[in-house]
Amino acid sequence: MRRFLLFGALVMTFQCLGQSFTKVYEAGNNMLQYINLAPTANGGWYAAGLIRNSAGLGAFVSKFEADGNLLWSKIPADNRESRAMVTLNDGSLMFFNNNSSFQGYFDASVLHLGADGSFISETIWGKPDDQDDWYDAKKMSDGSVIAIGMTRESSSFSERILLAKFSPTGQILWEKAFDGGGLLARFSELLPLPSGEFYAIGQNFSNGVTLGLLAKFAADGNLQWVKSYQYNPENTYFSQIQDMSDGSLFIAAYQTEQSVGNPVLTLLNVNANGDINFQKSLDSSYDLAPIHVAKLNGDTFMLAAVSSGQIFPVVDNDFVALQFSPQGDLLDALGWGTDGQDFGFDAFLVDQQVVICGFSDTSLDGTGRRALISKSHINASCCEKPVNIINVPAPSLPTITVLPYTVSTVPVKQSRTISLSDFSISGKTSCQGLEGVVLLPADTSLCVGDTLRIALEANVPGIVQWNTGANGKEILVNSPGLYTVTLSGECGSATDSIEVVSIGNRVDAVVPAGIDACPGESVQLTASGGMSFRWLDADGKLLSTTPNPTVLPLQSTQYQVIVYDGECLDSATVQVNVLAGPSVSAQVEEPLIRLGEQTELFASSASSFVWSPAAGLSCTDCANPQASPSGTTIYTVLGLDANGCSDTAWVEVVVQQPCPYYIPNVFNPETSESLGNGLFGIFGKEIAPANYHLRIFSRWGELVFESKDPQASWDGTFKNEIAQAGVYVYYLEMTTCEGPIQKSGDITLIR
């Protein structure tokens, strides 16, 4: 995973602290490694290390400036191993070490050296054949120093706690010892509190299992309690501890399962009494061993660690800076290192930069071990390497046990004078700087009138300066030319240029904002702003190369046009929305009417209507006109909605024409038949024989004529005699094309 800071946010940091670096130091064929660090007031530091050769091993102490420049390096007399260092307020150094030469075994030693490496004093705790040692020392808020170690008699495997407090000038204020009754316990890390109290963490080796330890001490050094934390079946090493603003503590625990040796980093958050609030775990490809913890902003904190750690087969070990939230969640991770195996033993944080000491080894047998100092920002490094860290389930809560400790006897001490000799070592930068780094793309093209963004490709922090005067990570240009940028900072400096060339004029595709279309309606698309055009449908298929094509979308569709002017181009999209449209319906009240009758027409599902033809309608622009056509007619209605979309429907009105028939009201039997009224009958062409019944009565009610044949007529006789002239009454039932008819009336017989 890679993490980068914004360039602008880093400018002040670089101006104050200079560049980061990773350097290795060597001295002939000696195997070297730095083990402890102590920051100085001016941003530099002391570093104490181990030198190993055919003659044995010894310690050496170096002093560095903030930029990594070595000021001096000294070797104190006797075989020693570095344990801790503290810079006093006057700039002098307290060097806590293990002296294995003075009395033939391990003695706890404190060397007090001047800021120039000169000898001031040495105090040694222990007696012959006993084992006494320091493990850590920290400066208190008032400038005094607390140191913790162990003391063990030659005939015992029980390690007792050894404590000492020193004044801000290095004088011993008090000494204390505590016996755990046979425990093989070591406290390797201290955490001073502003109150003067302090915590210590470490591990206890019990029955083949390693347990984490947490102890709390009063300001006067009296032991308040010691607790062990046992995870089954994991070995647990409490490595780093940090206090939070709410009084809780974060403990970084390095855990390995006994069966497979899989390392896991677990963060325990405990209260002031050591009770667990919560815990979270992380895993990496091989190893994640914590070496330093420090607060960043508020309760956000940084943990420096070594990733990997596998030696056989050889694995490329690197350094890691992990950033955590107050809840123990991983916020960021940065890995960096050299091409060799990099091991770290101690670190400190200063202004968002972490300084780590250790060694780098490019050999397979350890003979290539060289001391190493690495200084890097916690968010970016020019020696950056990949980091693979994942969250894993936290282990089950451990078994917490209060351990019994009693006050014990402090080992004897004595003062002595030793000599120091200069030690010549040489250092060289071990990771690639900015030489040869490509900052910009090789070239780029510009359409005149357009704006081009040019941005740094290199993900390396530093101060940016363009030949245009800009100092941001990117610039916007609108004209051809040579643009040059210089990056100075974390990894040195580098300059790169880019040639911007013109390939034509800027193109701006101009299209309508959007088009609404009615169902079935053709739409003309329009585009301008260039010399050639390519219209594409929603599937990316070519529709047309004309600027204004016509389309018939079946549904709402987005069309794209690419407008060209030489090599310059622009694109735009047009959304054609196919509207729903009306769905007009039409009905008729009575589809069959007689001539002269009228019926009502009905139209619905539109905002306005137009009926046609207009003949026989009471209105043509209303929804429900009255229709009285002179003949059968099909009426069509056109309906429009609010968007102007239309639909049509039709109805048919069938008009029945009247059937002509004639009933005379007077006749004269003596008239010539050519006159047409010598007989009385019903005259018509469409009189159905069925249901025909004609009856004629005299004024006295006598039936004088009856017939069910429409072709039959009365000749003016009654019972074969000439009927008298006068008025007669007829009753008629018949069926014509208009349907059944019943009529009655008077007829006059004249002679």
C-alpha positions in Angstrom: 0.0 0.0 0.0 1.3 3.5 -0.8 0.6 6.7 1.0 1.4 10.3 0.0 1.1 13.7 1.5 0.2 16.8 -0.4 3.2 18.8 -1.5 2.1 22.1 0.0 1.7 20.5 3.4 5.3 19.4 3.5 7.1 22.6 2.6 7.5 23.9 6.1 8.7 20.4 7.3 11.5 20.2 4.7 12.7 23.8 5.4 13.0 23.0 9.1 14.3 19.5 9.1 15.9 18.9 5.7 15.8 15.7 3.8 15.2 12.2 5.0 17.7 9.5 4.3 18.8 6.0 4.9 22.5 5.5 5.5 24.7 2.5 6.4 28.0 2.8 8.3 31.0 0.5 8.2 34.4 0.2 9.8 36.6 -2.2 7.9 35.6 -5.8 8.3 33.8 -5.2 11.6 30.2 -6.1 11.9 28.3 -3.1 13.2 24.8 -2.3 14.4 23.2 0.6 16.2 20.9 -0.5 19.1 19.8 2.7 20.9 19.0 6.3 20.2 18.8 9.5 22.2 17.5 12.7 20.5 19.4 16.0 21.2 18.0 19.4 21.5 19.0 20.6 18.0 17.3 17.8 16.1 20.3 15.5 16.1 20.8 12.4 18.2 23.2 10.0 19.9 23.4 6.5 18.7 24.9 3.5 20.6 25.8 0.3 18.9 27.6 -3.0 18.9 30.8 -3.8 17.2 31.7 -7.4 16.6 35.0 -8.9 15.2 37.4 -11.8 15.8 38.5 -10.2 19.1 35.0 -10.2 20.6 32.3 -7.6 20.9 32.1 -4.1 22.3 30.0 -0.9 22.3 30.5 2.3 20.4 28.7 5.7 20.7 28.2 8.2 17.9 26.7 11.7 17.7 24.9 13.0 14.7 23.5 16.3 13.4 19.9 16.6 12.2 20.9 16.0 8.6 22.7 12.7 9.5 26.2 14.2 9.5 28.4 12.2 11.9 30.1 14.4 14.4 32.1 11.9 16.3 32.2 8.2 17.3 33.8 6.7 20.5 34.6 3.2 21.8 34.6 3.0 25.6 36.9 0.5 27.3 35.7 -3.0 28.1 33.4 -5.3 26.4 29.9 -3.8 26.5 26.4 -4.1 25.0 24.2 -1.0 24.7 20.9 -1.1 26.6 19.5 2.5 26.6 20.5 6.2 26.3 19.2 9.5 27.7 20.3 13.0 26.7 20.4 15.2 29.8 19.2 18.8 29.8 22.8 20.1 29.5 23.4 18.0 26.3 25.5 15.3 28.0 24.7 11.6 27.6 23.8 8.9 30.0 24.7 5.6 28.4 23.2 2.5 30.1 25.0 -0.6 29.1 26.0 -4.1 30.2 29.7 -4.4 31.1 31.0 -7.9 30.8 34.7 -7.2 31.3 35.0 -5.4 34.6 34.2 -8.3 37.0 34.2 -11.2 34.5 30.4 -11.3 34.2 27.5 -9.0 33.4 27.3 -5.7 35.4 24.8 -2.9 35.0 26.8 0.2 34.0 26.0 3.8 33.5 28.5 5.9 31.5 28.1 9.6 31.7 29.6 11.3 28.6 30.0 14.9 27.7 28.4 16.3 24.6 31.8 16.1 22.9 32.2 12.4 23.8 34.5 13.0 26.8 34.3 10.8 29.8 32.6 12.2 32.9 31.9 9.1 35.1 30.9 5.5 35.2 28.9 3.8 37.9 28.6 0.0 38.0 26.1 -2.1 39.9 26.8 -5.8 40.8 29.4 -8.1 42.2 31.5 -10.8 40.7 29.6 -13.8 39.3 26.2 -12.1 39.7 24.3 -10.9 36.7 23.1 -7.3 36.6 21.8 -5.4 33.6 19.8 -2.4 32.4 16.9 -2.7 29.9 15.5 0.8 29.5 15.8 4.4 30.7 13.6 7.4 30.1 13.7 11.1 30.9 10.9 12.4 33.2 9.1 15.7 32.6 11.3 17.4 35.1 14.5 16.3 33.4 15.3 13.5 35.9 15.9 10.0 34.6 14.4 6.6 35.5 16.2 3.4 34.6 15.0 -0.2 35.0 16.9 -3.4 34.7 17.4 -6.7 36.6 19.7 -8.2 39.1 20.2 -12.0 39.6 22.5 -13.9 41.9 24.8 -16.4 40.3 23.1 -19.4 42.0 19.6 -18.3 41.0 17.5 -18.1 37.9 15.1 -15.6 39.5 15.5 -12.1 38.1 14.7 -9.2 40.5 13.7 -5.7 39.3 16.4 -3.1 39.6 15.4 0.6 39.6 17.3 3.8 39.8 16.4 7.4 39.5 18.9 10.1 38.5 18.8 13.9 38.8 18.7 16.1 35.7 22.6 16.3 36.0 23.1 12.6 36.4 23.4 12.1 40.2 21.8 9.1 41.7 18.7 10.1 43.7 17.5 6.6 44.8 17.8 2.9 44.1 15.3 0.1 44.6 15.0 -3.6 44.0 12.0 -5.9 44.0 11.9 -9.7 44.2 9.2 -11.7 42.4 9.9 -14.9 44.3 11.6 -17.0 41.6 10.0 -15.3 38.5 12.1 -15.1 35.4 10.7 -11.6 34.5 12.2 -8.8 32.5 10.9 -5.2 32.2 12.2 -3.8 28.9 10.2 -0.6 28.4 9.3 2.4 30.6 6.5 5.0 30.4 6.9 8.0 32.6 3.8 10.0 33.5 3.6 13.8 34.2 2.7 13.0 37.8 6.1 11.3 38.3 4.6 7.8 38.4 5.6 5.4 35.7 4.7 2.1 34.1 6.9 -0.7 32.9 6.2 -3.5 30.5 8.0 -6.7 29.7 7.6 -10.4 29.7 7.8 -13.4 32.1 9.1 -16.8 31.0 7.0 -19.4 32.7 6.6 -23.1 32.0 7.7 -22.7 28.4 5.3 -19.9 27.6 6.1 -16.2 27.4 3.6 -13.9 29.3 3.2 -10.1 29.0 4.0 -8.0 32.0 2.7 -4.6 33.2 3.8 -2.9 36.3 3.0 0.4 37.9 5.3 2.4 40.2 4.8 5.4 42.4 6.8 8.5 41.9 9.2 7.4 44.7 9.8 4.1 43.0 7.6 2.0 45.2 6.0 -0.9 43.3 2.2 -0.6 43.3 1.3 -3.7 41.4 2.5 -6.2 38.7 0.2 -8.1 36.4 0.9 -10.9 33.9 -1.2 -11.4 30.8 -1.3 -15.0 29.4 -2.7 -15.8 26.0 -3.0 -19.5 25.2 -1.2 -20.9 23.3 0.6 -17.8 22.1 3.9 -16.4 23.3 3.3 -12.7 24.1 6.0 -10.0 24.2 4.9 -6.6 25.5 7.1 -4.3 23.4 5.8 -0.7 23.5 3.5 1.4 25.7 1.8 4.8 25.2 -0.5 6.7 27.5 -3.7 8.4 26.2 -5.4 11.6 27.3 -8.2 9.6 29.1 -5.7 7.8 31.3 -5.8 4.6 29.4 -2.7 2.9 27.9 -2.0 1.3 24.6 0.3 -1.7 24.7 1.8 -3.1 21.5 2.2 -6.9 22.0 4.1 -9.1 19.6 2.6 -12.6 19.6 3.6 -15.9 18.1 1.7 -19.2 18.1 3.9 -21.9 19.5 2.9 -24.4 16.9 3.4 -22.4 13.7 5.3 -19.3 14.8 2.9 -17.0 13.0 3.5 -13.4 14.3 0.7 -11.1 15.1 0.7 -7.5 16.4 -2.0 -6.9 19.0 -2.9 -3.6 20.5 -4.2 -3.7 24.0 -6.0 -0.8 25.4 -6.1 -1.0 29.2 -7.2 1.3 32.0 -4.9 2.8 34.6 -5.3 -0.4 36.7 -4.3 -2.7 33.8 -7.8 -4.0 33.0 -8.4 -4.5 29.3 -10.8 -2.2 27.6 -10.4 -3.6 24.1 -7.8 -5.1 21.8 -7.2 -5.2 18.0 -4.8 -7.2 16.0 -2.9 -6.8 12.7 -1.0 -9.3 10.6 1.6 -9.0 7.9 3.3 -11.4 5.5 6.0 -12.4 8.0 6.7 -10.3 11.0 5.7 -7.0 12.6 7.9 -6.3 15.6 7.3 -2.9 17.3 10.3 -0.8 18.3 8.8 2.6 19.2 5.5 4.3 19.8 4.8 8.1 20.0 1.8 10.4 19.8 1.1 12.5 16.7 -2.0 14.7 17.0 -4.2 14.4 20.1 -4.5 10.7 20.8 -3.6 9.6 17.3 -0.3 7.7 17.6 2.5 6.2 15.5 4.1 2.9 15.9 7.5 2.2 14.3 8.1 -1.5 13.6 10.1 -3.9 11.5 8.2 -5.9 8.9 9.2 -9.5 8.1 12.1 -10.7 10.3 12.5 -14.1 8.7 16.2 -14.9 8.4 16.2 -18.5 7.0 15.3 -18.3 4.2 16.4 -14.7 3.9 13.5 -12.2 3.6 13.9 -8.5 2.7 13.1 -6.9 6.1 12.0 -3.3 6.0 10.8 -0.6 8.3 7.2 0.3 8.8 5.5 3.4 10.2 1.9 2.7 11.3 -0.6 5.4 12.3 -3.5 4.5 14.5 -6.7 6.3 15.7 -7.4 6.6 19.4 -9.6 3.6 19.0 -6.7 1.5 17.7 -7.8 1.5 14.1 -5.1 1.5 11.4 -5.2 4.8 9.6 -2.1 4.6 7.4 1.0 2.5 6.8 4.3 3.3 5.1 7.1 0.9 4.4 10.7 1.7 3.4 14.2 0.3 3.5 17.3 -0.6 1.6 18.0 -3.5 -0.7 19.4 -5.6 2.2 17.8 -7.0 5.3 17.0 -4.0 7.5 16.6 -4.6 11.2 15.6 -1.9 13.7 16.1 -1.8 17.4 15.2 1.7 18.6 13.5 4.9 17.2 12.2 8.3 18.1 9.8 10.7 16.5 10.5 14.4 15.8 8.1 16.7 13.9 6.4 13.9 11.8 9.8 12.3 11.1 10.9 9.0 12.6 14.6 8.2 13.1 15.4 4.4 13.4 18.6 2.7 14.2 19.6 -0.8 13.5 21.6 -2.6 10.8 21.4 -3.7 7.2 22.8 -6.9 5.9 23.3 -7.9 2.3 25.1 -11.2 3.1 23.7 -14.6 3.7 26.0 -15.4 6.7 25.8 -12.1 8.6 29.3 -10.9 7.7 27.8 -8.0 5.7 26.2 -6.5 8.7 26.5 -2.7 8.7 25.1 -0.1 11.1 22.1 1.8 9.8 20.4 5.1 10.5 17.2 5.8 8.7 15.2 9.1 8.9 11.9 9.3 7.1 8.7 11.1 7.2 5.9 8.9 8.5 3.8 9.5 5.4 6.3 9.3 2.5 9.8 8.1 1.8 12.1 8.1 -1.2 13.1 4.5 -0.1 9.4 3.4 -0.1 8.6 -0.3 -0.2 5.3 -2.1 -0.3 3.5 -3.0 2.9 1.0 -5.8 3.3 -0.9 -5.4 6.5 -4.4 -6.8 7.2 -6.8 -6.7 10.1 -7.2 -10.1 11.8 -9.5 -11.1 14.7 -8.1 -10.2 18.1 -7.3 -13.2 20.3 -9.4 -14.1 23.2 -8.9 -12.0 26.3 -5.9 -13.1 28.3 -5.8 -14.5 31.8 -4.6 -11.6 34.1 -2.8 -12.5 37.2 -1.4 -10.2 39.9 2.1 -11.3 40.7 3.6 -11.0 44.2 6.7 -8.8 44.5 8.5 -7.8 47.7 11.2 -5.2 48.4 14.7 -6.7 47.9 18.3 -5.6 48.3 19.9 -3.3 45.7 23.2 -4.7 44.4 26.4 -2.9 45.4 27.7 -0.2 43.1 31.0 1.4 42.6 32.5 4.2 40.5 35.4 4.0 38.2 37.3 5.8 35.5 37.7 4.5 32.0 39.1 5.7 28.7 37.4 6.2 25.4 39.0 5.9 22.0 38.0 7.5 18.7 36.3 5.1 16.3 36.5 5.8 12.6 33.4 4.8 10.7 32.2 5.9 7.2 28.7 6.2 6.0 27.0 6.2 2.6 23.5 6.8 1.4 21.9 3.4 0.8 18.6 4.2 -1.0 17.9 5.9 -4.3 17.4 9.6 -4.4 15.7 11.6 -7.2 18.5 11.1 -9.7 16.9 9.9 -12.9 13.3 10.2 -11.6 10.9 11.1 -14.3 8.6 13.9 -13.0 6.5 14.6 -16.1 5.2 12.7 -19.1 7.4 12.8 -22.2 5.3 15.2 -24.3 1.8 16.3 -24.7 -0.5 18.0 -27.2 -2.6 21.1 -26.9 -5.5 22.4 -28.9 -5.1 26.2 -29.1 -7.6 27.9 -26.9 -8.0 24.9 -24.6 -6.5 24.4 -21.1 -4.1 21.6 -20.5 -3.3 20.1 -17.0 0.3 19.1 -16.4 0.9 17.2 -13.2 3.9 15.6 -11.5 4.0 11.8 -12.1 6.6 11.1 -9.4 5.0 10.4 -6.0 7.9 11.8 -4.0 7.4 14.7 -1.5 9.3 17.9 -1.9 9.2 21.6 -2.8 7.9 22.2 -6.3 9.0 25.1 -8.6 7.8 25.6 -12.2 9.4 27.9 -14.7 6.0 29.7 -14.8 6.5 30.7 -11.2 3.9 28.2 -9.9 4.7 25.9 -7.0 1.9 23.5 -6.9 1.9 19.8 -7.9 0.1 20.7 -11.2 -0.3 23.6 -13.5 -2.8 24.6 -16.2 -1.4 25.9 -19.5 -3.2 27.3 -22.6 -0.3 27.9 -25.0 2.4 25.8 -26.6 5.9 25.9 -25.1 8.5 24.3 -22.9 7.5 23.8 -19.2 10.1 22.9 -16.6 9.7 21.8 -13.0 12.2 21.3 -10.2 11.4 19.1 -7.2 13.5 19.5 -4.1 13.0 17.9 -0.8 12.8 14.5 0.8 15.1 12.6 -1.6 17.3 15.4 -3.1 16.3 17.4 -6.2 15.4 16.7 -9.8 14.4 18.7 -12.8 12.3 17.7 -15.8 10.7 19.4 -18.8 7.8 18.8 -21.1 7.2 20.2 -24.6 3.7 21.3 -25.2 2.9 21.4 -29.0 -0.2 22.6 -30.8 -2.2 20.2 -32.9 -5.1 22.4 -33.9 -7.7 24.8 -32.6 -9.9 24.1 -29.7 -13.2 22.4 -30.5 -16.4 23.0 -28.5 -19.3 20.7 -29.4 -22.5 22.6 -29.3 -25.8 20.7 -29.1 -29.3 21.3 -27.8 -29.8 20.8 -24.1 -32.5 18.2 -24.7 -35.3 17.3 -27.1 -38.8 16.1 -26.4 -40.5 14.1 -29.0 -44.0 12.6 -29.4 -44.4 8.9 -30.1 -43.7 8.2 -33.7 -42.3 11.6 -34.3 -39.0 12.1 -36.2 -36.4 14.4 -34.6 -33.6 16.3 -36.1 -30.4 16.4 -34.1 -28.1 19.4 -34.5 -24.4 19.9 -33.7 -21.9 22.6 -34.5 -18.5 23.8 -33.4 -16.2 21.7 -35.7 -15.4 20.6 -39.2 -16.6 17.0 -39.1 -19.0 15.0 -37.0 -19.8 11.5 -35.9 -23.1 10.8 -34.3 -23.4 7.6 -32.3 -26.5 5.8 -30.9 -26.9 4.5 -27.3 -25.0 1.4 -28.2 -22.1 3.3 -29.7 -23.0 2.5 -33.3 -22.4 5.1 -36.0 -25.6 6.8 -37.0 -24.4 9.6 -39.3 -21.5 11.8 -40.2 -23.7 14.8 -41.0 -24.1 17.6 -38.5 -27.9 17.5 -38.4 -29.2 13.9 -38.9 -32.9 12.9 -38.5 -33.7 10.1 -36.2 -36.9 8.2 -35.3 -36.4 7.0 -31.7 -38.8 4.3 -30.4 -38.0 5.2 -26.8 -36.0 7.8 -24.9 -32.4 7.7 -26.2 -29.1 9.5 -25.5 -27.2 10.3 -28.6 -23.5 11.2 -28.7 -21.7 13.4 -31.2 -17.9 13.7 -31.6 -16.9 17.0 -33.2 -13.5 17.2 -34.9 -11.3 20.0 -36.1 -8.1 18.2 -37.3 -6.7 16.3 -34.3 -8.7 18.4 -31.8 -12.0 17.0 -30.8 -14.8 17.4 -28.3 -17.9 15.4 -27.6 -21.4 16.0 -26.3 -24.6 14.1 -25.7 -28.2 14.9 -26.5 -31.0 13.3 -24.7 -34.2 12.7 -26.7 -37.1 12.1 -24.5 -40.0 10.2 -26.1 -43.1 11.4 -24.4 -46.0 9.2 -23.4 -48.5 10.9 -25.6 -52.3 10.7 -25.3 -54.4 7.6 -26.0 -57.7 9.0 -27.4 -60.9 7.0 -27.2 -64.2 7.7 -29.0 -67.8 6.4 -28.5 -71.3 7.1 -29.8 -74.5 7.2 -27.8 -76.6 5.5 -30.6 -74.7 4.2 -33.5 -78.0 3.6 -35.5 -80.4 6.5 -36.1 -83.2 7.4 -38.5 -82.9 10.3 -40.8 -83.6 13.4 -39.0 -82.6 12.0 -35.6 -79.5 13.0 -33.7 -77.0 11.2 -31.4 -74.2 12.3 -29.1 -70.5 11.6 -29.7 -68.0 11.2 -26.9 -64.2 11.7 -26.9 -61.8 11.4 -23.9 -58.1 11.1 -22.7 -56.8 14.3 -24.3 -56.7 18.1 -23.5 -58.4 19.3 -26.7 -60.3 17.7 -29.6 -61.1 18.4 -33.3 -63.9 16.4 -35.0 -64.2 15.9 -38.7 -66.1 16.0 -41.0 -68.0 19.0 -39.7 -71.3 18.1 -41.5 -74.1 17.3 -39.1 -72.1 18.2 -36.0 -73.2 20.7 -33.4 -69.5 21.6 -32.8 -66.1 20.4 -34.0 -63.8 21.5 -31.2 -65.7 20.1 -28.2 -65.4 16.7 -26.6 -69.1 15.6 -27.0 -70.8 17.1 -30.1 -74.4 16.2 -31.2 -74.4 14.5 -34.6 -77.4 14.5 -37.0 -75.9 13.4 -40.4 -77.9 13.1 -43.5 -76.4 9.7 -44.2 -74.2 7.1 -42.6 -71.0 8.9 -41.6 -67.6 8.0 -40.0 -66.5 10.8 -37.7 -62.8 11.1 -36.8 -61.6 12.9 -33.6 -58.0 14.2 -33.2 -56.9 14.6 -29.6 -54.0 16.8 -28.4 -52.3 16.6 -24.9 -50.5 19.4 -23.1 -47.3 18.6 -24.9 -48.9 18.9 -28.3 -48.8 15.1 -28.9 -51.8 13.7 -30.7 -53.8 10.6 -31.2 -57.0 9.8 -33.3 -60.1 7.6 -32.9 -63.3 7.2 -34.9 -66.9 6.2 -34.6 -69.6 5.4 -37.2 -73.1 6.7 -37.2 -75.5 4.7 -39.4 -78.6 6.6 -40.7 -81.6 4.6 -41.7 -83.5 6.3 -44.7 -87.5 6.3 -44.5 -89.5 3.7 -46.5 -92.0 5.6 -48.9 -95.6 4.4 -49.0 -99.0 6.1 -49.8 -102.5 5.8 -48.3 -105.1 7.7 -50.3 -107.9 9.5 -48.4 -110.4 9.5 -51.2 -111.2 7.3 -54.3 -113.8 6.9 -57.0 -114.3 3.4 -58.3 -115.8 4.7 -61.5 -112.6 6.7 -62.3 -110.4 5.3 -64.9 -107.5 3.2 -63.6 -105.1 5.4 -65.3 -106.0 8.1 -62.9 -104.5 5.9 -60.1 -107.3 6.3 -57.6 -110.1 3.9 -58.9 -109.1 1.5 -56.2 -108.2 1.9 -52.5 -105.0 0.2 -51.3 -101.6 0.8 -49.7 -99.0 1.8 -52.3 -95.3 1.1 -51.4 -92.3 -0.9 -52.7 -91.0 -2.2 -49.4 -94.1 -3.4 -47.6 -93.4 -6.9 -46.3 -96.2 -9.5 -46.8 -95.7 -10.8 -43.4 -97.7 -9.1 -40.7 -99.7 -7.1 -43.3 -103.4 -6.6 -42.3 -105.8 -4.0 -43.8 -109.4 -3.7 -42.6 -112.1 -1.2 -43.8 -115.3 -0.5 -41.9 -118.5 1.4 -42.7 -119.8 4.1 -40.5 -122.0 1.5 -38.9 -119.1 -0.6 -38.1 -119.5 -3.2 -40.7 -116.3 -4.8 -42.0 -116.6 -4.1 -45.7 -113.0 -5.1 -46.8 -110.2 -7.1 -45.3 -106.9 -8.3 -46.8 -103.5 -9.7 -45.7 -102.0 -9.2 -49.1 -100.3 -5.9 -49.7 -101.1 -6.2 -53.4 -104.8 -6.4 -52.9 -107.1 -3.3 -53.1 -110.7 -2.4 -52.4 -112.8 -1.8 -55.4 -115.7 0.0 -53.6 -118.0 -3.0 -53.4 -119.5 -4.8 -50.5 -120.9 -8.3 -50.8 -120.6 -8.0 -54.6 -122.7 -4.9 -54.6 -121.7 -1.3 -55.2 -121.1 0.3 -51.8 -122.7 3.5 -51.0 -120.7 6.7 -51.3 -119.6 8.1 -48.0 -116.8 8.1 -45.3 -115.2 4.8 -44.3 -112.6 4.0 -41.6 -109.5 1.8 -42.2 -107.1 0.0 -39.7 -103.7 -0.9 -41.0 -100.9 -3.1 -39.6 -97.8 -3.7 -41.7 -94.0 -3.9 -41.6 -91.8 -1.7 -43.7 -88.0 -1.1 -43.8 -88.6 1.2 -40.8 -90.2 -1.6 -38.8 -93.8 -2.4 -37.7 -96.4 0.2 -38.3 -100.0 0.6 -37.1 -102.2 3.3 -38.7 -105.9 4.2 -38.9 -107.7 6.9 -40.8 -110.7 8.0 -42.9 -111.3 7.4 -46.6 -114.1 8.9 -48.7 -115.9 6.9 -51.4 -117.3 9.1 -54.1 -119.3 8.2 -57.2 
